[in-house]
Amino acid sequence: MKFNNPIKIGKRLVGPGHPTYVIAEIGSNFDGSLERAKKLAKLCKDAGADAYKIQNFLAPQIVSEEGFKNLKIGYQSTWKESVVEVYRKAEFPRAWVKELSDYCKKIGIDFFSSPWDTEAVELLEKVGVPAYKIGSGELDNLEFIRYVAKTGKPIIISTGTGTLVDVSAAVHVVKKTGNKNLALLQCTVNYPASVKEANLKAMVSMGKKFSTVVGYSDHSIGKEGGSDDPLGGLLVPLGAVALGGCIVEKHVTDDRTRKGPDHSFAITIPELRHMVQSIRAMEAALGDGIKRPMPSEKETVISMRRGMFATMDIAKGETFARNMIAYLRPAVGLRPPMIGKVIGKKAKRTITAGQPICTKDVF
């Protein structure tokens, strides 16, 4: 079975030859407020995002209180509260999901989620989400991937922390369900992520091996946010698009200084707008791959290329020799590649030194 490429999410075709699908992920940045979640949805829509994404988990079903009792590593080491408490406060109330989904439909932005348990999937099915996102942490949770894939909806899998073997196993599970709508996102799971560890070429490798839609879930930001992107969070998304990525996902906030685990590494609304504009400009710059003169070059080609000019007076009937001809700008008259057909021919009219040598002078 071959995967669809492009896939369809809502009304949008997502894949090669179509505009990059930009996902604005808010994570916990709704800060416990449905109204704030709606506000961010509208801001992301107005900034040009194609989709607005939340996460649906319940702390007791995703983290072990005993397991994290004395464990805080990686980005979690900066959290002042316990890991379990941070997750508990970040839960998006399931009673709010339909209202937020309806609001997103009203303003015209796709809405979907990263579910972390089967009950969340059932809820999202009732709401009618157009796609599902599987976070990097679930890459080897093959039972759950199978459950989501069986919905038949497009499934977008982030592959952070994974090897090609891990990705292959997940792809195999999706394929076995008969779901042809799969996208794979390269991702580096650190918050913020360093551009030095972006490994954009891994995205290309996955596309070649699995023939799926590919893209990038990016957590890099600029120096002001503590990361090392000299373009302020644009470098990796633009690189991904240039290399054939068709989906770009970014965490978004309206204020990076707000309290909460996801604000500090998220891009702001103005940065999101700039990113979308830059991606659209990159798409235009990539072109269609056909090597040809651009419309704006029609006049330039004449002024920049060379034509044949007489270096001396040439009498009618005189045989053309190489020393009678110079290649000079502009490209009027015969072009240099014709020289082999001109030498040895007789001039059909008198040509004054410095004049261009034209077709009617030779043939």
BANU-382432 format. One record per residue (C-alpha): x, y, z; chain. Coordinates in steps of 0.2 Angstrom, whole numbers, m for minus. Last residue first. Layout:
{site {X, Y, Z}, A},
...
This chain:
{site {109, 165, m224}, A},
{site {123, 177, m220}, A},
{site {119, 195, m219}, A},
{site {100, 191, m217}, A},
{site {103, 182, m201}, A},
{site {112, 197, m193}, A},
{site {130, 203, m191}, A},
{site {130, 218, m180}, A},
{site {138, 234, m186}, A},
{site {155, 239, m179}, A},
{site {164, 238, m196}, A},
{site {152, 241, m210}, A},
{site {143, 226, m218}, A},
{site {141, 225, m236}, A},
{site {128, 212, m241}, A},
{site {125, 193, m243}, A},
{site {142, 190, m235}, A},
{site {149, 173, m240}, A},
{site {149, 158, m228}, A},
{site {166, 150, m223}, A},
{site {163, 155, m204}, A},
{site {144, 158, m201}, A},
{site {138, 140, m197}, A},
{site {152, 137, m184}, A},
{site {149, 154, m176}, A},
{site {130, 151, m173}, A},
{site {134, 147, m154}, A},
{site {140, 165, m152}, A},
{site {123, 173, m156}, A},
{site {117, 181, m173}, A},
{site {110, 199, m173}, A},
{site {107, 208, m156}, A},
{site {114, 201, m140}, A},
{site {120, 218, m133}, A},
{site {135, 216, m130}, A},
{site {150, 210, m140}, A},
{site {156, 194, m148}, A},
{site {169, 199, m162}, A},
{site {169, 194, m180}, A},
{site {181, 197, m194}, A},
{site {195, 187, m186}, A},
{site {184, 171, m188}, A},
{site {183, 173, m207}, A},
{site {168, 176, m217}, A},
{site {170, 175, m236}, A},
{site {167, 191, m245}, A},
{site {152, 191, m257}, A},
{site {146, 209, m251}, A},
{site {161, 217, m243}, A},
{site {165, 216, m225}, A},
{site {172, 232, m216}, A},
{site {181, 227, m200}, A},
{site {177, 220, m183}, A},
{site {160, 215, m188}, A},
{site {148, 211, m173}, A},
{site {141, 195, m167}, A},
{site {130, 195, m152}, A},
{site {133, 194, m133}, A},
{site {123, 192, m118}, A},
{site {119, 205, m104}, A},
{site {108, 218, m113}, A},
{site {98, 206, m123}, A},
{site {95, 194, m109}, A},
{site {90, 208, m98}, A},
{site {75, 212, m109}, A},
{site {67, 195, m107}, A},
{site {74, 193, m89}, A},
{site {59, 199, m80}, A},
{site {48, 185, m87}, A},
{site {60, 172, m80}, A},
{site {72, 163, m92}, A},
{site {70, 144, m91}, A},
{site {75, 130, m80}, A},
{site {59, 121, m74}, A},
{site {60, 118, m55}, A},
{site {43, 126, m51}, A},
{site {48, 141, m41}, A},
{site {57, 140, m25}, A},
{site {56, 159, m22}, A},
{site {37, 158, m22}, A},
{site {38, 145, m8}, A},
{site {51, 155, 1}, A},
{site {40, 170, 1}, A},
{site {25, 160, 7}, A},
{site {37, 153, 21}, A},
{site {43, 171, 25}, A},
{site {25, 177, 27}, A},
{site {20, 163, 38}, A},
{site {36, 166, 49}, A},
{site {33, 185, 50}, A},
{site {15, 181, 56}, A},
{site {21, 169, 68}, A},
{site {34, 181, 75}, A},
{site {21, 194, 77}, A},
{site {10, 181, 86}, A},
{site {25, 176, 98}, A},
{site {36, 161, 95}, A},
{site {35, 148, 109}, A},
{site {51, 143, 120}, A},
{site {46, 153, 135}, A},
{site {28, 151, 135}, A},
{site {26, 132, 136}, A},
{site {29, 128, 154}, A},
{site {19, 142, 161}, A},
{site {21, 160, 168}, A},
{site {20, 174, 155}, A},
{site {36, 181, 148}, A},
{site {34, 174, 131}, A},
{site {18, 184, 127}, A},
{site {6, 180, 114}, A},
{site {11, 162, 113}, A},
{site {14, 150, 99}, A},
{site {22, 133, 98}, A},
{site {27, 129, 80}, A},
{site {22, 116, 67}, A},
{site {28, 117, 49}, A},
{site {20, 105, 36}, A},
{site {25, 102, 18}, A},
{site {44, 100, 20}, A},
{site {53, 99, 3}, A},
{site {70, 105, 7}, A},
{site {67, 123, 5}, A},
{site {52, 121, 17}, A},
{site {62, 113, 30}, A},
{site {76, 126, 29}, A},
{site {62, 140, 30}, A},
{site {55, 132, 46}, A},
{site {73, 129, 53}, A},
{site {79, 147, 50}, A},
{site {64, 156, 56}, A},
{site {65, 155, 75}, A},
{site {74, 172, 77}, A},
{site {84, 172, 61}, A},
{site {101, 170, 71}, A},
{site {93, 154, 79}, A},
{site {103, 150, 94}, A},
{site {90, 148, 108}, A},
{site {87, 157, 124}, A},
{site {71, 167, 119}, A},
{site {80, 183, 115}, A},
{site {93, 172, 105}, A},
{site {79, 167, 93}, A},
{site {68, 152, 93}, A},
{site {69, 133, 90}, A},
{site {55, 122, 95}, A},
{site {51, 115, 77}, A},
{site {39, 102, 71}, A},
{site {45, 99, 54}, A},
{site {38, 92, 38}, A},
{site {35, 76, 28}, A},
{site {21, 69, 16}, A},
{site {25, 51, 14}, A},
{site {36, 41, 2}, A},
{site {43, 31, 17}, A},
{site {61, 30, 13}, A},
{site {63, 46, 3}, A},
{site {52, 56, 14}, A},
{site {61, 50, 29}, A},
{site {78, 54, 23}, A},
{site {72, 72, 18}, A},
{site {66, 75, 36}, A},
{site {83, 68, 42}, A},
{site {91, 81, 32}, A},
{site {84, 94, 43}, A},
{site {94, 88, 57}, A},
{site {88, 102, 69}, A},
{site {103, 99, 82}, A},
{site {113, 114, 77}, A},
{site {97, 124, 77}, A},
{site {96, 121, 96}, A},
{site {79, 117, 103}, A},
{site {70, 127, 116}, A},
{site {63, 117, 124}, A},
{site {71, 100, 118}, A},
{site {63, 87, 108}, A},
{site {71, 89, 91}, A},
{site {58, 86, 77}, A},
{site {56, 78, 60}, A},
{site {38, 77, 55}, A},
{site {30, 62, 47}, A},
{site {13, 63, 38}, A},
{site {1, 49, 35}, A},
{site {m15, 48, 26}, A},
{site {m16, 30, 18}, A},
{site {m25, 22, 33}, A},
{site {m26, 4, 29}, A},
{site {m24, m1, 47}, A},
{site {m8, m11, 43}, A},
{site {0, 5, 35}, A},
{site {m2, 14, 52}, A},
{site {7, 0, 61}, A},
{site {21, m1, 48}, A},
{site {24, 18, 49}, A},
{site {26, 17, 68}, A},
{site {38, 2, 66}, A},
{site {48, 12, 53}, A},
{site {49, 27, 63}, A},
{site {57, 18, 78}, A},
{site {69, 9, 66}, A},
{site {73, 26, 58}, A},
{site {78, 32, 76}, A},
{site {67, 42, 87}, A},
{site {70, 56, 100}, A},
{site {58, 67, 90}, A},
{site {47, 58, 77}, A},
{site {32, 69, 76}, A},
{site {17, 59, 68}, A},
{site {3, 67, 58}, A},
{site {m12, 56, 56}, A},
{site {m25, 60, 42}, A},
{site {m41, 53, 48}, A},
{site {m45, 34, 45}, A},
{site {m51, 32, 63}, A},
{site {m40, 16, 63}, A},
{site {m24, 27, 63}, A},
{site {m28, 33, 81}, A},
{site {m30, 16, 88}, A},
{site {m15, 10, 79}, A},
{site {m4, 24, 86}, A},
{site {m10, 20, 103}, A},
{site {m5, 2, 102}, A},
{site {11, 7, 94}, A},
{site {17, 18, 108}, A},
{site {34, 19, 101}, A},
{site {32, 37, 94}, A},
{site {21, 42, 108}, A},
{site {33, 54, 116}, A},
{site {35, 62, 99}, A},
{site {18, 69, 99}, A},
{site {4, 61, 88}, A},
{site {m6, 74, 79}, A},
{site {m24, 69, 72}, A},
{site {m34, 76, 58}, A},
{site {m50, 84, 52}, A},
{site {m58, 85, 70}, A},
{site {m76, 80, 71}, A},
{site {m81, 84, 88}, A},
{site {m87, 67, 91}, A},
{site {m71, 60, 84}, A},
{site {m61, 72, 96}, A},
{site {m71, 64, 111}, A},
{site {m67, 47, 106}, A},
{site {m48, 51, 103}, A},
{site {m48, 59, 121}, A},
{site {m55, 43, 128}, A},
{site {m41, 33, 119}, A},
{site {m27, 43, 128}, A},
{site {m14, 56, 123}, A},
{site {m23, 66, 110}, A},
{site {m13, 79, 100}, A},
{site {m27, 90, 94}, A},
{site {m37, 97, 80}, A},
{site {m44, 114, 73}, A},
{site {m43, 120, 56}, A},
{site {m45, 139, 55}, A},
{site {m61, 148, 48}, A},
{site {m67, 160, 61}, A},
{site {m83, 150, 64}, A},
{site {m74, 133, 63}, A},
{site {m62, 138, 76}, A},
{site {m76, 144, 87}, A},
{site {m85, 127, 85}, A},
{site {m69, 118, 90}, A},
{site {m66, 129, 105}, A},
{site {m84, 125, 111}, A},
{site {m82, 106, 107}, A},
{site {m66, 105, 117}, A},
{site {m71, 115, 133}, A},
{site {m79, 100, 142}, A},
{site {m62, 91, 139}, A},
{site {m53, 103, 151}, A},
{site {m36, 107, 143}, A},
{site {m24, 100, 156}, A},
{site {m9, 111, 159}, A},
{site {m12, 112, 178}, A},
{site {m11, 94, 180}, A},
{site {5, 92, 169}, A},
{site {14, 105, 180}, A},
{site {8, 96, 196}, A},
{site {14, 79, 190}, A},
{site {31, 86, 185}, A},
{site {33, 94, 203}, A},
{site {33, 113, 204}, A},
{site {48, 124, 201}, A},
{site {51, 118, 183}, A},
{site {69, 121, 177}, A},
{site {73, 103, 178}, A},
{site {59, 99, 166}, A},
{site {70, 104, 151}, A},
{site {81, 89, 154}, A},
{site {79, 80, 170}, A},
{site {68, 80, 185}, A},
{site {66, 64, 194}, A},
{site {63, 61, 213}, A},
{site {44, 58, 213}, A},
{site {43, 57, 194}, A},
{site {40, 38, 193}, A},
{site {29, 39, 209}, A},
{site {18, 52, 202}, A},
{site {17, 43, 185}, A},
{site {14, 54, 170}, A},
{site {2, 52, 155}, A},
{site {m15, 45, 162}, A},
{site {m14, 53, 179}, A},
{site {m10, 70, 171}, A},
{site {m25, 69, 159}, A},
{site {m21, 73, 141}, A},
{site {m28, 82, 126}, A},
{site {m16, 94, 117}, A},
{site {m21, 109, 107}, A},
{site {m19, 114, 89}, A},
{site {m24, 128, 78}, A},
{site {m22, 125, 59}, A},
{site {m19, 136, 43}, A},
{site {m9, 149, 52}, A},
{site {m10, 166, 43}, A},
{site {m7, 179, 58}, A},
{site {m26, 182, 58}, A},
{site {m29, 164, 61}, A},
{site {m16, 163, 75}, A},
{site {m23, 179, 84}, A},
{site {m41, 171, 82}, A},
{site {m35, 155, 90}, A},
{site {m26, 164, 104}, A},
{site {m41, 173, 109}, A},
{site {m51, 157, 109}, A},
{site {m39, 149, 120}, A},
{site {m39, 165, 131}, A},
{site {m58, 163, 132}, A},
{site {m56, 145, 137}, A},
{site {m44, 150, 151}, A},
{site {m32, 138, 161}, A},
{site {m17, 147, 154}, A},
{site {m21, 145, 136}, A},
{site {m2, 143, 134}, A},
{site {m3, 124, 139}, A},
{site {1, 118, 121}, A},
{site {m3, 132, 110}, A},
{site {2, 124, 93}, A},
{site {0, 134, 77}, A},
{site {1, 123, 62}, A},
{site {6, 129, 46}, A},
{site {2, 119, 30}, A},
{site {15, 123, 17}, A},
{site {6, 128, 1}, A},
{site {4, 114, m12}, A},
{site {15, 107, m25}, A},
{site {22, 93, m14}, A},
{site {9, 89, 1}, A},
{site {m6, 96, 10}, A},
{site {m22, 98, 1}, A},
{site {m33, 109, 11}, A},
{site {m52, 107, 14}, A},
{site {m51, 98, 30}, A},
{site {m34, 90, 30}, A},
{site {m31, 81, 13}, A},
{site {m15, 71, 9}, A},
{site {m3, 74, m5}, A},
{site {4, 61, m6}, A},
{site {m7, 47, m1}, A},
{site {3, 32, 6}, A},
{site {6, 17, m5}, A},
{site {0, 0, 0}, A},
